[in-house]
Amino acid sequence: MNIGQQILFFLSALGAFNGLVLGLYILGKKGRTIPFLLLGILLLVISVRVAKSVLIYFNPQLPKGYLQIGLSACFLIGPSLYYFFRAAMGKVTVIPANWKREWGVLLGAIVLGGAIFPYQAYPDLWNHFVAQSIYVVWSIYIVATGFLLRHTLKRFFVTPSGLNASEKFWLWVYGSNCLLFLVYLLALLRVIYGIYIAGGITFTSILYLTIFYFVQGSRMDQLLTAPEAASSNKPEKKKIADNDAQAWAEKLGQVIMNKALYKDPNLKLSDLARAINIPAHQLSQLLNDNLGKSFSTYINEYRINEACKLIMTMEHLTFEAIGYEVGYNSKSTFYAAFKKVTDTTPALFKETAMKTN
C-alpha cells in the first residue's frame, strides 16, 4: 500500500478497533444497566461489520469465513439499535422473557443458517439473497426505532432547544445509525463507486465525535435515562415499567411454585425478594402498584389454590391438616384466608365441588 492507502486504512480501521474495545468494555462492566448492555452489543456488532468491510476493501481475497462473520454481525445491528431504545426509553431494568425469546430466534436464525449454509460453500446465496435479506431486516428495525422516537423527532424539528441531554444523545445514536446504514446500502446497490470504504471512515468519525462532544462531561447512565427521570433531581416513586413487571412477576411465580415457598408459615417479603434477587422495596412496589395486591394477599392466593387441590384429592386429610400443609399456623387463620379468597368455606367448597363432579 502507498502512503495514501495506509492513511485510509488507519482511519477506517481505527473506529472498528476502538469500537470493539469500547463494546467489550461495556459488556464486561459490573453493574451495567440494560440500556448500557444493549449499547455495548450495538457497538460490538457495528465494529465487527465495519472491520469486515475495511479488511475486504484492502484484501479482496479475505477468507470467506470472515465475510460470514461480518454479515452475521450486520444482521444484529438493527435489533440491537431497536432494543437499546426500547430499554432506554422504557427504563427497563430486567430483560423481559419475550425479549429473550425474540433474540433467541434472531441468533438461532443466523447461527443455524450459517452452519447449514456456510459462506464458503454457498457464496452466491450469501452475496445475493442473504445480504439483501440482512439489509431488509436492518431497514425494518430502523423504521421501527424511528417510530419509537417519533415524539422526540417531532420536538427536534419544532423546538430543538427544548431537548435534554438524553434526547440529544438518542437522536445522535439514531441519526448515526441511519447514516451508516445509508452508506452501506449505497455500497450494496453499487450506486456510488468506491463508497464501501466510506463506512469505516463514517464510523470512526461518528465514534470520536460521540466521545468528544456527547460523553465528555456527562455520565453515560444519565444519557441513557429516560428524559422525565433525568430532568428531576427529586426521587419520585414511579410504577415499575410493564416489561419489568411482567418479567419479575413471571420469575416470582416460577420460584414460588418450584420451591413451594408459600408453604413456609414464616415467609416474609424480604425472603421472597431475596429468592428472585431484587430489593424488598421493589418487590413491594411490584405487588402493590403493578399487581394490585399486598404481600399477604398474594401469598394467600397460592396457599388457598393449593388447599383447594388438596381438598379435592386428599379426602383423608382434615381441613385443619390441609391448612397446616399449605402454610398456615392455625385453623382460624386458614378459614379466614379461605373465605377471603374463595368467598366460601372449605366445607362448602368441598360439597359444591363433589356435586359438580
N, C-alpha and C positions, 0 to 999 in steps of 0.2 A: 504494500500500500504506500502511496505517496503521502506527503505531509498533510494534504487536504483531507484525504481519506482517513488518516489517523485521527485528525481532529474531529471529523464527523463521527467516527466510531466511538471516540472517547465521550463526546457529548451525548450521543444517543444511548450508549451503554451505561452512562453514569446514573441516569434516572432509574433504569432497571435494577442496577446493583443496590442503590440506596433504598429503592422501594422494597426490595426483598429483605434487606436488613431491618428496615423500619417495620415491615409487616411481621417478620418473625419476632421482633422485639415486643410488639403489641400482643401477639398471640402468647408469648411467654410471660407477660407481665402479670404479677399476682394481683388479685382483687380487681381485675378489669371488669368493666360493665359490659352488658350485652351489645350496646351500640359500638363500644370500643373494640370488642371482639370482631364484630362484623366489618368494621372499618379495616381492621388488620387483615381479614380474609380478602376484602376488596383490593387492598394494596398488593397483597401477595399474588393474587391471580392476574391482576393487571401487569405486575412486574414480570411474571413468567411469560405472559403474552408478548410484552414488549421485548424481552430478552430474546425470544424466538425470532421475532421479526428482524432484530438487529443482527443476530447470528446468521440468518439465512441470506440477508442482504449482502453481507460481506463474505459469506461462504455458501454459495448456492448448492454445493454438494453435501450439505449437512445431513447426517443420518436421519432417516425418516422417523425414528423414534422421538427425536427432539421436536419435530414438526407436530407429531401427535400430542405431545405434552403441551405444546403451546396452544394448539387449537382446543384441547380439553380445558385448559385454564380459561380460554376465551369464553367457553360455554358457561362458565360460572360467574363472569363479570356482571352480567345483568341481574341475576338473582342476588348476588352479594350487595349490589347497589340498592336494589328494591328493599331487601330485608333490613339493611342498615337504616334506611329512612323509616321503615315501619317501627323498628326498635327505638330509634332516637325520638321520633315524634310521639310514639305511644308510651314512652318511658318504661319500656319493658325491662324487667329485672330477672325474669325467669323465662327461658326459652319454652314456648308452648309446645305441646305434643304434636299439634298439626304442622308446625314449622319443621319439626324433626322429620316427620313423615315426608313432607314435600322436598326437603333437602335429601332425604334418603332416595327418593325417586330420581332426583337430578343426578346425584352421584352414581346411583346404580346404572342409569342410562349411559353415562359417559364412560364408566369403568367397564361394565359388561359389554357395551357396544364396542369399546376399544379393544377388549380382549378377544371378542368373536371376529371383529373385522379390523385388524390392525392396519395402520397406515402402510406399513412395509408391503403387505400382501394386497391391499386394495387402495392404491394411490388415487385412482380415478374416482372412486367412491368418495374419498375424503376431499379431494380437490373440487369436486363439483357438488355433490349432494350434501355431505356433512358440513362443509364450510358454509354453504348458503343457509343451511338449517340453523347453524350456530348464530349467524348474524340475524336471522329472523327472530330467534329466541331473545337475543340481546336487545333488538329493537322493541320487542313487546314489553320487556321489563323496563326499558327507558320510558316508554309511553305510560306504563303503569306508575312509575315513580313520579313522572310529571303530574299525574292525576293526584297523587298524594300531596304534592307541593302546590296544587292549583291555587290555593288561597295565598300562600306566600309569594308565588309568582305574580299574582294579581296585585298584591301590595307593592311588589318591587316596581312594577310598571306605573303604578298610580302614585305612591308615596314612598320612594326608595329610602328616604332619610329616616323613615319610621321603623326600619328593620333593626332588630337587635343583633348581637354578635353571633348567636346560634343560627339565626335565619340567614345571615350573610354567608356563614360557613357552609350551610346546607346548599345554598344556591351555587356557591363556588364549586362544591363537590359535584353537584348535579351538572352544572354547565361544563365542567372539565371533562366529565364522562361523555357528555353529548359531543363535545369537540373531538375527543379521542375516537369515539365511535364513527363520527363522520369521516375522519382521516382514513381509518382502516376500511370503511365501506367504499370510499372512493378508490382506494387501492385494490380492493376486491373486484370492483366493477371496471377497473382499469380506465377510469375517467381521466385521470391526470397522470402522465408518465413520471415515474420516479418518486411519487408521493409516499410510497411504502415506508421509507426510512424516516419520513416526517413523523410517524407515530412515535418513534423513540425520542426524537427531539421535542415533540409536543409534551410527552410525559415528563421528561426531565425538566422542562420549563415549568409545567404545572406543579410538579412536586416541590421545586425550590421556591416558587412564588408562594405556595401554601405555607411552607416553613417560615419564610421571612415576613410575610405580610399578615398571616392569619393566626398562626400558632404562637408567634412571638408575643409575649406579654399576656397571653391568655392561657388558662388551664384547659387542657383538652376536654376534661369531663364537663366543664362549663359550656364549651361549644357543642357538646353532644347532648345537652339537656334541653328539654322542650322549653320554648320561649316563656310560657307562663310560669314555669318553675324557676327559670334562670333570672327572671326580671324582678323577683321578690326576695328580699333579704330575710323576711319573716318566715319561720317554719309554719307551714299550713298543712293541716291534716287533709289528705285527699283520698278519694276512693281508689283502691288498687285497680290498675288497668285490667280490663276484661280478659285480655290474653294471659296476664299473670295469674289472675284469679282462677281462670279455668285450669291452668297448669297445676297450680297449688292444690286446688280442690280435687283434681284427679289423683294427684300424688297422695294427698291426705286420705282419700277413700281407700286407695290401694294399701297403704300402710296399716290403717285401722283394721281392715279385713284380713290381710295376710298375717298380721301379728296378733289379731284378736285383742287389740289394746282396750276395747270397750269393756272387756271382762274384768279389768283391774278396778276394784272399787275405790282405790285411792288415786286414780288417774287425775292428773292436773293439766291445766292448759300448757304449762311450761314443759311437761313431759311430751305432750303431743307436738309442740313446736320443735323440740329437740329431735323428735323422730323424723321430721321432714326437713330439718336443717334450716329453719327460718326463725327470726326473733319472735318472742312470745307476743309482743305488741302488734306485730304484723299478722300473726295468726288470729289474734283477737279482732283486728280490723277486717280480716278476710271473712270471718264468721259473722260479725255484726253488720258490716257495711255492704259486703258483696253477697253473702248468703242469707242475710237477714235472720240469723239465729244466734242465740247465746251459746256458750260452750256447753252448758248443761243440756240444753235442748238438742244440740247436735249429737252429743254422745247418747242421750236417752233414745233418740230415734234408732240408732244402731242397736242398742240393747233391747228395745221393745220389738224391733223387727226380728231379732234372733229369738226372743222369747216366744213370739208368735209361731215361729218354725218349730220350736221345741214343744209347744203345746199341742201342735198337730202331729208330731212324730214320736214324742216321748210320753205316751199316755200314762206310764207308770210313775212319772215324776209329779210331785205335788207342785202347786203354784209357787209355794214358798221356795222349794228347791230350785225351781226354774229361775226365780228372782235372784237367788244367790249365784246360780250358774252364769247368768249374764252380767253380773257386776254390781248387784245391789246388796247393801248390808242389812236390810231389814225388809220384812214383808210389807209394812205400811208404805215405805218409800217406793217399793216396786209397784204396788197397787196404784199409788198416786201418779207415778210416771206413766203407767199403762193407760190409766184413764185419760191423762192429758194428751197422749199421743194418738190413741185409737178412739177416744170418746166412748169407751165401753170398759167393762171389767174383764179380767181373764176368764171368768166362768161364762159370762155371756158370749164372749168371743168364741170360746170353745164350743158352746152349744150351737151358735149360729153356723159355725164352720162345719160341724158334724151334720147339721140339717142340709146344708148346701151340697155336701159330698154324698 
